[in-house]
Amino acid sequence: MMRNKKLRTVFCGILIFLLVFALFCLGDYGIRYYHTPIKKDYDYTGTGMLVSLTEPDTFKQVSVEIHGKALHYLWGNQEDAIAGNVWMNGERLFVEGADDMGFYAPFIDEEAYYSCLTESVTNIPGNMFLISRDLKTVFCGVLMDGKEFLLIIPAENKSDADRTLKSGLEQSQPLPLAERLSLIPVTVRPQYARYVSQTVLRPGRG
């Protein structure tokens, strides 16, 4: 009888210890991921279509790589985001030097489909980055030889690029993608607006 009572006491002690330990682990996990996002690698290797904003009939296929981290805040206390860089034909678009984290694009609640616009303020090729929440569609503003281009990913030809852009225009509410592309960067608002309107009204040729 005494032995059974002692076993029950030991068992209860072990159970209480495990319960306290589990609560401690959960608390530590919760505190840790309240401020620190869960990171997931994001990698894309394929093709995109580089389209002139001033001459939409001028376009070319380019090789594209995107490498970065998708950031998810478990408790929703901060906006999820993606950070990384884009390489076009082997050239890094968004940063110079050793750091590959050239863009940081948060996903805001008001925009159901695309990241918040990231604009570069330095004299480097990439000046705008947008990505869909499912991480499958990307739009980049690119400055080359003083001319502005829109890099549409993925795309194997002009028809693919136009369809991808149209899909983005139709989905992006209540912050229309057309409006956002026409507003950034400030120096090329007319070019973005013209390209978007021509693409919507006149399908491109593949």
Secondary structure by P-SEA (a helix, b strand, c coil): caaaaaaaaaaaaaaaaaaaaaaaaaaaaaaaaccccbbbbbbbbbbbbbbbcccccbbbbbbbbbbbbbbbccccccccccccccccccccccccccccccbbbbbcccccccccbbbbcccccccbbbbcccccbbbbbbbcccbbbbbbcccccaaaaaaaaaaaaaccccccaaaaaaccccccaaaaaaaaaaaaaccccc
